[in-house]
Amino acid sequence: MLAAVREIGQLRIKQEGLTPLEVLVEDPDSNGSYKKVIAIVLKEQAGGRWSFEGVELEDYDKEKIMRYLYRSGAANGADLTPTARLSGKPETTFDNKILGWFNILGEKHLPVSDQERDFLAQIKEQIAQNADYIRERILKTRDETPNKTGIVVTLKFKQDGEEKYIGDFPVFAQLLLYQVNEKGQRCAAKDKICSICGQRKDVVIGNLDTYAFYTLDKIGYITGGFKESQAWKNFPVCKECKLALDEGKKYVEKYLTFRFCGIEYNLIPKFVMGAEMLPEEILDIFANTSKLISLKQDVIDRITTDEDDILYYLKDIHDVITLNFLFIKKMNAAERILLLIEDVFPSRLRRIFDAKHKTDEIFEDKFTFGSIRNFFSRSDPNKRDYDLDGYFLDIVDRVFKDRPISYHFLIQFIMKKIRHEFVNEGYFYQAVKDGLMTIYFLQTLGLIRMEEEAMEERVFDELFKKYGPAFEVPLKRGLFLLGALTELLLRKQYKERKAKPFMKNLKSLKMNESDFKGLLPKLQSKLEEYDAFDKGKRILAREASNYLLLAQDNWQMTVDELNFYFAAGMNMVDEVAKIIYPDEKPEEMQIQE
C-alpha cells in the first residue's frame, strides 16, 4: 500500500514540478472547515525594529497556503512553524504552538544568520509582552465564531506598505526544513537499503511519520532492545520515498477519500505497469475525480451509498491497475486502520456490479451495500455508536476478495433486524426485502452456498426459480408459502377489524419447528371463521402442506433461518397472489396499508 501511495506522490511531484518545501507544507483547511484566520500583526518601524500592532480576523485564502506555511507537529507541542489550527483551549494553542514555537531559538546551532536570529527574537519579545491581550482577542473571536467554523492562527507582518506572512520570509521555511531533517537524523542509518524502493541509499530514516498508525513510542515497535537508535531496522525509508509518501498521502486524502456506507476510506490505486505506461484517460479519473463526479449528467450505478462513488468509473478499466481500500479511523493525532483491502482488480468490480444489476432486476429495486449495512450497524438500536463496523467491513472484505461468507452468521443478524422492525411495527417489509436482496446478491457472487434438492414440478415453480438456489429445498418453500398465507389472513383481519390479533401466534418471529407445524391448521380455521378460505388460499395451503410434508420430521434449520423464510413469504405475498388470483384479487389484497 505504501509503495502505491509513494508512486502517486512521485507522479504528482513530477507533473507539478513540486519542491520539497511545497510537499512539506500542509493546507490548514484540508478538511474544509477552517474558514477564518486570526492574524497576530507586527509592523516594522524605523531602524528595522518590529513592534506589535494588533490582532485581525480575516477569511481563509487557499491562494495563501505557501504563505501561511503550515506544517503540523506534536499534538501537545509546537507545530513546525508559528501557524496553527485553533483547537481545544484557544489559549493553550497560542501558548504551545505560536509563542512556544520560538523556543527553537534556544538551540545553539540553528542554520540562521545573526540578523535572522535577531529578527525572530524581536518577534518573540513583542508577542510575549502582549500575550494577555492576544489571548483575550483569540478567546473573544472563538466565542463569536460558530463552532463548526475552524480558525487558523498565524503571524502577519506589515513592511514597506505591504502585508506579508511567515512564508514570505525565507528564515521560516529554512527552519521548517531544518526541523524535518533533524527529526529524521535522530533515528537514521547510513548506506542502507530503503524498504520501499529497494535501493541502497546514503541515509535512511526509521521514524516515518506520514501515517500515524506507525509509532516508536510503544513496546513492540522498536527492535534492538527498545533502543530508538536501532529502530531504523524496523522500517528504513529513504528521504526521497518519504517526500513522495507525504505528497501521495496529501493527494489521496484530498481527492481519493470517499465514504462506504458511512465509513470513510482512502482509495489508493496501484499501477501494475507503472504510471508512465497508463493511458491518459485512466490517470484523468484519479487526477480529476471531483470534477468528473460533479459534471456527471446521469445518475450512476452505485454499490455504496456515497453520492460520489468513483467505483462506477473504475469497473470498466482493464486490469492494468489494482485498488487498495484503506478504512482508517482518525482519533485526534492518532490513526487506526480498521481494514485494508489490497489488490482488487477492476475485473472484480465488474463482477460485483454484474451481481448488483441482477439483484436490481429480480427485486425491481436498487441494491447497494447499504442493504447489508442495515443489518451490521448497531447491535442495539438504542446505542449511539456503530459497534458492528468490524463485522460489516469483514463482509465487504470477503466480497471484494472473493472469500466465502457464513450463511448462518449472516441470517442471525438479518433476523435480529427483521424481528425488531416486526415487534416495533417499523420498516418490517423493507427489512425483509433487504435481507432477500443481500442473500441473492451474495449467492450470485458464489459467496454463500445453498442446499438444493430435486423436486417435482408444482404451482409456484416459476416464482421460486426466479430467486435461484435460495428456495431449492422443500422446507424453505413450505415456510415461504406459510408466511404468504399468514399475511393474507392478517390483511383480512385488518380490513374487518382494523387490527391483527393473529400476530400473537407468531411469537415475535421466534417460532420453532413445533410452532410452525401447528400454525397451518390454525390459519385454515381462522380463515374459515372469516369466510375467507377461498380457492386461491386453499391452493396456497395445499402447496405449503405438500412442501412441509416433504421436509419430513427432522428440520435441520436454525430458528433464525426458519423465521426468515416465513417472513420472506409475508413480504412477497403480492407475487404469490398473482399466481393464485390470476383474474381478480380478493378485497383484502386491494388494501393499501
Backbone hydrogen bonds, N-H to C=O, Kabsch-Sander energy under -0.5 kcal/mol:
donor,donor_aa,acceptor,acceptor_aa,energy
5,V,1,M,-2.2
6,R,2,L,-2.7
7,E,3,A,-2.0
8,I,4,A,-1.9
9,G,5,V,-2.2
10,Q,6,R,-2.8
11,L,7,E,-2.2
12,R,8,I,-2.3
13,I,9,G,-2.8
14,K,10,Q,-2.3
15,Q,11,L,-2.7
16,E,12,R,-2.8
17,G,13,I,-1.1
18,L,13,I,-1.2
23,V,19,T,-1.7
24,L,20,P,-2.2
25,V,21,L,-2.2
26,E,70,Y,-3.4
30,S,27,D,-1.5
32,G,29,D,-1.6
35,K,33,S,-1.2
35,K,150,G,-1.0
36,K,150,G,-1.5
37,V,58,E,-3.1
38,I,152,V,-3.4
39,A,37,V,-0.7
39,A,56,E,-3.2
40,I,38,I,-0.6
40,I,154,T,-2.7
41,V,39,A,-0.8
41,V,54,G,-2.8
42,L,156,K,-2.6
43,K,51,S,-2.9
44,E,158,K,-2.4
45,Q,49,R,-4.5
48,G,45,Q,-1.4
49,R,46,A,-0.6
51,S,43,K,-2.3
53,E,41,V,-2.8
54,G,41,V,-1.3
56,E,39,A,-2.6
58,E,37,V,-2.6
60,Y,35,K,-2.2
64,K,61,D,-2.0
65,I,62,K,-1.4
67,R,64,K,-0.5
68,Y,64,K,-2.9
69,L,65,I,-1.8
70,Y,26,E,-0.5
70,Y,65,I,-0.6
74,A,78,A,-0.9
77,G,74,A,-0.7
80,L,71,R,-2.6
83,T,81,T,-1.7
84,A,153,V,-2.7
86,L,151,I,-3.2
87,S,85,R,-0.6
92,T,89,K,-0.9
93,T,89,K,-1.7
94,F,90,P,-1.9
95,D,91,E,-2.4
96,N,92,T,-2.9
97,K,93,T,-2.2
98,I,93,T,-0.8
98,I,94,F,-1.2
99,L,94,F,-2.6
100,G,94,F,-0.6
100,G,95,D,-0.8
102,F,98,I,-0.6
102,F,99,L,-1.0
103,N,100,G,-1.6
104,I,101,W,-1.7
105,L,102,F,-1.7
106,G,103,N,-2.2
107,E,104,I,-1.9
110,L,107,E,-0.7
112,V,110,L,-2.2
117,R,113,S,-2.4
118,D,114,D,-2.3
119,F,115,Q,-2.0
120,L,116,E,-2.4
121,A,117,R,-2.4
122,Q,118,D,-2.2
123,I,119,F,-1.9
124,K,120,L,-2.5
125,E,121,A,-2.4
126,Q,122,Q,-2.4
127,I,123,I,-2.3
128,A,124,K,-2.7
129,Q,125,E,-2.4
130,N,126,Q,-1.2
131,A,128,A,-1.3
134,I,130,N,-2.4
135,R,131,A,-2.8
136,E,132,D,-2.1
137,R,133,Y,-2.3
138,I,134,I,-2.5
139,L,135,R,-2.8
140,K,136,E,-2.3
141,T,137,R,-2.4
142,R,138,I,-2.5
143,D,139,L,-2.3
144,E,140,K,-1.7
145,T,141,T,-0.9
145,T,142,R,-0.7
149,T,146,P,-1.8
150,G,33,S,-3.4
150,G,148,K,-0.7
152,V,36,K,-2.5
153,V,84,A,-3.3
154,T,38,I,-2.4
156,K,40,I,-2.5
157,F,164,K,-3.5
158,K,42,L,-2.6
159,Q,157,F,-0.6
159,Q,162,E,-2.4
162,E,159,Q,-2.0
164,K,157,F,-3.5
164,K,162,E,-0.5
166,I,155,L,-0.7
167,G,67,R,-2.9
168,D,165,Y,-2.2
169,F,166,I,-1.7
172,F,169,F,-1.5
173,A,169,F,-0.9
174,Q,170,P,-2.6
175,L,171,V,-2.1
176,L,172,F,-1.8
177,L,173,A,-2.2
178,Y,174,Q,-1.9
179,Q,175,L,-2.3
180,V,176,L,-2.0
181,N,177,L,-2.3
182,E,178,Y,-2.6
183,K,179,Q,-2.2
184,G,180,V,-1.7
185,Q,181,N,-2.0
186,R,182,E,-1.1
187,C,184,G,-1.2
188,A,185,Q,-0.7
189,A,204,V,-2.3
191,D,202,D,-2.3
192,K,201,K,-1.2
194,C,199,Q,-2.7
195,S,236,P,-3.3
198,G,194,C,-1.4
201,K,192,K,-3.2
204,V,189,A,-2.5
205,I,237,V,-2.9
206,G,187,C,-3.0
214,Y,211,Y,-1.3
215,T,213,F,-0.6
221,Y,218,K,-1.9
223,T,221,Y,-0.6
226,F,222,I,-0.7
227,K,223,T,-0.7
228,E,226,F,-0.6
230,Q,227,K,-1.8
231,A,228,E,-1.3
233,K,230,Q,-1.8
234,N,231,A,-1.7
235,F,231,A,-0.8
237,V,205,I,-2.3
239,K,203,V,-0.6
242,K,238,C,-2.2
243,L,239,K,-2.2
244,A,240,E,-2.1
245,L,241,C,-2.7
246,D,242,K,-2.4
247,E,243,L,-2.1
248,G,244,A,-2.7
249,K,245,L,-2.8
250,K,246,D,-2.0
251,Y,247,E,-2.2
252,V,248,G,-2.5
253,E,249,K,-2.8
254,K,250,K,-1.7
255,Y,251,Y,-3.0
256,L,251,Y,-0.7
256,L,252,V,-1.7
258,F,256,L,-0.5
258,F,265,Y,-2.6
260,F,263,I,-3.4
261,C,259,R,-0.7
263,I,260,F,-1.3
264,E,262,G,-0.5
265,Y,258,F,-2.7
266,N,326,L,-2.7
267,L,256,L,-2.8
268,I,266,N,-0.7
268,I,324,N,-3.0
270,K,322,T,-3.1
272,V,270,K,-0.8
272,V,320,V,-1.5
273,M,320,V,-0.8
274,G,271,F,-0.8
277,M,274,G,-1.7
278,L,275,A,-1.5
282,I,279,P,-0.9
283,L,279,P,-1.5
284,D,280,E,-2.2
285,I,281,E,-1.0
285,I,282,I,-0.5
286,F,282,I,-1.0
287,A,283,L,-2.6
288,N,284,D,-2.6
289,T,286,F,-0.6
292,L,288,N,-2.9
293,I,289,T,-2.4
294,S,290,S,-2.3
295,L,291,K,-1.7
296,K,293,I,-1.0
309,D,306,D,-1.0
310,I,308,D,-0.7
312,Y,309,D,-0.5
313,Y,310,I,-1.3
314,L,310,I,-1.0
315,K,311,L,-1.4
317,I,314,L,-1.5
320,V,318,H,-3.0
321,I,318,H,-0.6
322,T,270,K,-2.5
323,L,344,V,-2.1
324,N,268,I,-2.0
325,F,341,I,-2.9
326,L,266,N,-2.7
326,L,324,N,-0.7
327,F,325,F,-0.8
327,F,339,L,-3.1
328,I,264,E,-0.6
328,I,326,L,-0.7
329,K,336,R,-3.1
330,K,328,I,-0.5
331,M,329,K,-0.5
331,M,334,A,-2.4
334,A,331,M,-2.3
336,R,329,K,-2.8
338,L,327,F,-2.8
338,L,336,R,-0.5
339,L,327,F,-1.7
341,I,325,F,-2.5
342,E,340,L,-0.6
344,V,323,L,-2.4
345,F,343,D,-0.6
348,R,345,F,-1.1
349,L,345,F,-1.3
350,R,346,P,-2.3
351,R,347,S,-1.8
352,I,348,R,-2.1
353,F,349,L,-2.8
354,D,350,R,-2.6
355,A,351,R,-2.0
356,K,352,I,-2.1
357,H,353,F,-2.6
358,K,354,D,-2.1
359,T,355,A,-2.0
360,D,356,K,-2.8
361,E,357,H,-2.2
362,I,358,K,-2.3
363,F,359,T,-2.3
364,E,360,D,-1.1
365,D,360,D,-1.2
367,F,365,D,-0.7
369,F,303,I,-2.9
371,S,368,T,-1.8
372,I,368,T,-0.5
373,R,369,F,-2.6
374,N,370,G,-1.6
375,F,372,I,-1.6
376,F,372,I,-0.8
376,F,373,R,-0.6
383,K,380,D,-2.5
387,D,385,D,-1.1
388,L,377,S,-2.0
389,D,386,Y,-0.6
392,F,388,L,-2.2
393,L,389,D,-3.0
394,D,390,G,-1.7
395,I,391,Y,-1.7
396,V,392,F,-2.3
397,D,393,L,-2.6
398,R,394,D,-2.1
399,V,395,I,-2.3
400,F,396,V,-2.5
401,K,397,D,-2.0
402,D,398,R,-0.6
402,D,399,V,-0.6
403,R,398,R,-2.5
405,I,447,L,-2.8
407,Y,405,I,-0.5
410,L,406,S,-2.1
411,I,407,Y,-2.7
412,Q,408,H,-1.4
413,F,409,F,-1.1
414,I,410,L,-2.1
415,M,411,I,-2.5
416,K,412,Q,-1.3
417,K,413,F,-1.7
418,I,414,I,-2.3
419,R,415,M,-2.9
420,H,416,K,-1.7
421,E,417,K,-2.2
422,F,418,I,-2.4
423,V,419,R,-3.0
424,N,420,H,-2.0
425,E,422,F,-0.9
426,G,421,E,-3.2
428,F,426,G,-1.7
431,A,427,Y,-2.1
432,V,428,F,-2.2
433,K,429,Y,-2.2
434,D,430,Q,-2.8
435,G,431,A,-2.0
436,L,432,V,-2.5
437,M,433,K,-2.8
438,T,434,D,-2.4
439,I,435,G,-2.2
440,Y,436,L,-2.5
441,F,437,M,-2.8
442,L,438,T,-2.4
443,Q,439,I,-2.4
444,T,440,Y,-2.1
445,L,441,F,-1.4
446,G,443,Q,-0.6
447,L,442,L,-2.8
448,I,442,L,-0.6
453,E,472,E,-2.7
461,D,458,R,-1.3
464,F,460,F,-2.2
465,K,461,D,-2.7
466,K,462,E,-1.3
467,Y,463,L,-0.7
467,Y,464,F,-0.9
468,G,465,K,-1.5
470,A,467,Y,-1.0
471,F,468,G,-1.4
472,E,469,P,-1.7
477,R,473,V,-1.6
478,G,474,P,-2.7
479,L,475,L,-2.6
480,F,476,K,-2.2
481,L,477,R,-2.5
482,L,478,G,-2.1
483,G,479,L,-2.3
484,A,480,F,-2.0
485,L,481,L,-2.3
486,T,482,L,-2.1
487,E,483,G,-2.2
488,L,484,A,-1.8
489,L,485,L,-1.8
490,L,486,T,-2.5
491,R,487,E,-2.2
492,K,488,L,-1.9
493,Q,489,L,-2.8
494,Y,490,L,-2.2
495,K,491,R,-2.0
496,E,492,K,-2.1
497,R,493,Q,-3.4
498,K,494,Y,-1.9
499,A,493,Q,-0.6
503,M,500,K,-1.8
504,K,501,P,-1.3
505,N,502,F,-1.9
506,L,503,M,-1.9
507,K,504,K,-1.0
509,L,506,L,-1.8
510,K,506,L,-0.7
510,K,507,K,-1.0
516,F,512,N,-2.1
517,K,513,E,-2.1
518,G,514,S,-1.5
519,L,515,D,-0.7
519,L,516,F,-0.8
520,L,516,F,-0.9
522,K,518,G,-0.9
523,L,519,L,-2.3
524,Q,520,L,-2.4
525,S,521,P,-2.3
526,K,522,K,-2.4
527,L,523,L,-2.6
528,E,524,Q,-1.9
529,E,525,S,-1.7
530,Y,526,K,-1.5
531,D,528,E,-1.3
532,A,527,L,-3.1
534,D,532,A,-2.0
538,R,534,D,-2.0
539,I,535,K,-2.3
540,L,536,G,-2.0
541,A,537,K,-2.7
542,R,538,R,-2.6
543,E,539,I,-2.4
544,A,540,L,-2.3
545,S,541,A,-2.4
546,N,542,R,-2.2
547,Y,543,E,-2.2
548,L,544,A,-2.2
549,L,545,S,-2.1
550,L,546,N,-1.9
551,A,547,Y,-1.3
552,Q,549,L,-1.3
555,W,553,D,-1.0
556,Q,554,N,-0.8
557,M,555,W,-1.4
562,L,558,T,-2.5
563,N,559,V,-2.3
564,F,560,D,-1.8
565,Y,561,E,-1.9
566,F,562,L,-1.4
567,A,563,N,-2.6
568,A,564,F,-2.3
569,G,565,Y,-1.5
570,M,566,F,-1.7
571,N,567,A,-2.3
572,M,568,A,-2.1
573,V,570,M,-0.9
575,E,572,M,-0.7
576,V,572,M,-1.5
577,A,573,V,-2.7
578,K,574,D,-1.3
579,I,575,E,-0.6
579,I,576,V,-1.2
580,I,576,V,-1.9
581,Y,577,A,-2.5
589,M,586,P,-1.4
590,Q,587,E,-1.2
591,I,588,E,-0.7
593,E,591,I,-0.8
